[in-house]
Amino acid sequence: MNKIKSAFENGKAFIPFITCGDPDLETTEKLVYAMEEAGANLIELGIPFSDPTAEGPVIQDANVRALTGGVTTDKIFEMVEKIRVHTQIPMVFMTYANVVFSYGSERFIKRASELGMDGIILPDLPYEEKAEFDPICKKYDMALISLIAPTSQERISMIAKDANGFVYCVSSLGVTGERSGITTDIGSMVEKVKQAKDIPCAIGFGISTPEQAKNMAKYADGVIVGSAIVKICAQYGKECVKYVKEYVKSMKEAIQ
Amino acid sequence: MSKGRFGIHGGQYMPETLMNAVIELEEAYNHYKEDAEFNAELQDLLNNYAGRPSRLYYAAHMTEDLGGAKIYLKREDLNHTGAHKINNVLGQVLLAKKMGKTRVIAETGAGQHGVATATAAALMGMECEVFMGKEDTERQALNVYRMRLLGAKVHPVTSGTATLKDAVSETMREWTSRVADTHYVIGSTMGPHPFPTIVRDFQAVISKEMKEQCLKAEGKLPDAVLACVGGGSNAIGSFYHFIEDESVRLIGCEAAGRGVNTAQTAATIATGREGIFHGMKSYFCQDEFGQIAPVYSISAGLDYPGIGPEHAMLYDNGRAEYVPVTDDESVEAFEYLSRIEGIIPAIESAHAVAHAMKIAPKMEKNQIIIITISGRGDKDCAAIARYRGEDIHE
């Protein structure tokens, strides 16, 4: 049974993102437990990619650190296996199409599902290309998460109708990373999704402060934060766990 | 299968943020490619601004020296801005202007595409920003200055390996952050649909002219057409109108760097496998987990870990051959063509010259080879001198 739904059942969901293997996989594992304790409802595990074209400098650097440290898809699968002994918090992978494709799409998705992952986000896989991956995801009960952007306009309804798990609402133009202000009319984006399908919407890209999170949570069912957390990992390295935990706690409280 | 497929290759693997932009581009292109006024305007620019048609030159000395097939050179190096890149850029910037865009952005490797884009932007009154790997800004400092002189802003890219692939990634990132008024002028026959088709159509003028010129000079088609391949725009342009003529061998010359058995290579067909990157499915140099390989070639313009999707299809169906050519072989060819014909080719184009030097002696004297000299080699002189141990600087 896919666990994503449960993430949105108790109020607004807080969804943190971390890059697996930054600074190492032991720390990533500890971060998962700490973030769950701090109130995270769903966790995005980034599988690093050499050329992450949707990421800003903060997550790009995390990918470089993780890959330089020798992280591979197989090692991340082994880590997930360990994590699932301890917690059933909903988790999705976030990576790029080539990481899945080159592993063998079915082999990757089957393995991820067997290990207890609940879904996958591929930012370089638009609606037009999802037919290549979606039937495999459905076969193994993995949600292939759809993204909508401020430029999506009339595409939102088409994308939402066919979405699974939750809809990832990209808050702003550009790549991932903190922003001082978000000017997109998120409310109307979410409204268009809801008109097409009753599915949770989570907003990501550019959110870093509790005030922003609180404001965004007004419009959606969940808030996704990546770069701000990855920045803490970059600053404190292996000592980052307690700082990330405090941060996640403050963000979760802000959206309650 | 989605749109823009070449066999199993191609497609549109792009962030959602850019999907409406590529759809809008496809619609505009489909409209304007049939528009008489657009085509007349483009033809005028190609003829009177870029200097087309480019010459098909009979390389008599090289032919005699190699002692086999007759060798002709398709002189794209004589175009304005010194390379074939201008063919595509004039088309795309004119299209962008018709679409109401006011700003163009581009990646560049050797700097030829950046210079061409900056040139077209200056001509058509568009704002222009070019992304170039930091390593390449150092290898090709003169081209950086040329772009600035033409009014473009040049951004050195420090992410990843700081070469062409990173410049492409950074330009895509820039496009996602400012898309409404901006067109991304992709420089090769790569990226998401419709770019591989648009770039191929604008470069196909090379083989169109080549065919007419060869028939006029020799009364028959060539036996082989050779072009260097990175992403593959001059090669697809050189091949396109010959695809239907099965007697014509189409040979793409990849940059093998220090050799296909070393890690320092950029020969995608020789060493890569199927993958998804930079908006397309095609062959890419990558490790077992799909991480894109840090490729290497002496040529900044061929230093790319992938190949355009149409080439991937032509390789799959056997219509074209792809051969690796090393740095050493290319540098020798660079020097050879300079001495024997008085033509200094771009180090990229020298890869095709090098392969012609291998096959021409084995061919009959009544056979014909056409080599596309995709660009001129002035930009490479300092780097080649350094390769040969002479410490000269621009």
Chai-1 contact restraints between the chains, C-beta under 6 A:
chainA,res_idxA,chainB,res_idxB,connection_type,confidence,min_distance_angstrom,max_distance_angstrom,comment,restraint_id
A,S50,B,Q291,contact,1.0,0.0,6.0,A-B,restraint_1
A,S50,B,I292,contact,1.0,0.0,6.0,A-B,restraint_2
A,D51,B,S169,contact,1.0,0.0,6.0,A-B,restraint_3
A,D51,B,I292,contact,1.0,0.0,6.0,A-B,restraint_4
A,T53,B,S169,contact,1.0,0.0,6.0,A-B,restraint_5
A,T53,B,M172,contact,1.0,0.0,6.0,A-B,restraint_6
A,A54,B,P15,contact,1.0,0.0,6.0,A-B,restraint_7
A,Q60,B,S159,contact,1.0,0.0,6.0,A-B,restraint_8
A,T72,B,F289,contact,1.0,0.0,6.0,A-B,restraint_9
A,T73,B,F289,contact,1.0,0.0,6.0,A-B,restraint_10
A,A97,B,Y13,contact,1.0,0.0,6.0,A-B,restraint_11
A,A97,B,I276,contact,1.0,0.0,6.0,A-B,restraint_12
A,N98,B,G275,contact,1.0,0.0,6.0,A-B,restraint_13
A,N98,B,I276,contact,1.0,0.0,6.0,A-B,restraint_14
A,N98,B,F277,contact,1.0,0.0,6.0,A-B,restraint_15
A,N98,B,G290,contact,1.0,0.0,6.0,A-B,restraint_16
A,V99,B,G290,contact,1.0,0.0,6.0,A-B,restraint_17
A,F101,B,I276,contact,1.0,0.0,6.0,A-B,restraint_18
A,S102,B,G275,contact,1.0,0.0,6.0,A-B,restraint_19
A,S102,B,G290,contact,1.0,0.0,6.0,A-B,restraint_20
A,P123,B,P15,contact,1.0,0.0,6.0,A-B,restraint_21
A,D124,B,Y13,contact,1.0,0.0,6.0,A-B,restraint_22
A,P126,B,M14,contact,1.0,0.0,6.0,A-B,restraint_23
A,P126,B,E16,contact,1.0,0.0,6.0,A-B,restraint_24
A,P126,B,M19,contact,1.0,0.0,6.0,A-B,restraint_25
A,E128,B,S2,contact,1.0,0.0,6.0,A-B,restraint_26
A,E128,B,Q12,contact,1.0,0.0,6.0,A-B,restraint_27
A,E129,B,S2,contact,1.0,0.0,6.0,A-B,restraint_28
A,E129,B,G11,contact,1.0,0.0,6.0,A-B,restraint_29
A,E129,B,Y13,contact,1.0,0.0,6.0,A-B,restraint_30
A,L147,B,E16,contact,1.0,0.0,6.0,A-B,restraint_31
A,A149,B,E16,contact,1.0,0.0,6.0,A-B,restraint_32
A,A149,B,T17,contact,1.0,0.0,6.0,A-B,restraint_33
A,T151,B,T17,contact,1.0,0.0,6.0,A-B,restraint_34
A,T151,B,N20,contact,1.0,0.0,6.0,A-B,restraint_35
A,S152,B,E16,contact,1.0,0.0,6.0,A-B,restraint_36
A,L173,B,S177,contact,1.0,0.0,6.0,A-B,restraint_37
A,G174,B,T176,contact,1.0,0.0,6.0,A-B,restraint_38
A,G174,B,S177,contact,1.0,0.0,6.0,A-B,restraint_39
A,V175,B,R173,contact,1.0,0.0,6.0,A-B,restraint_40
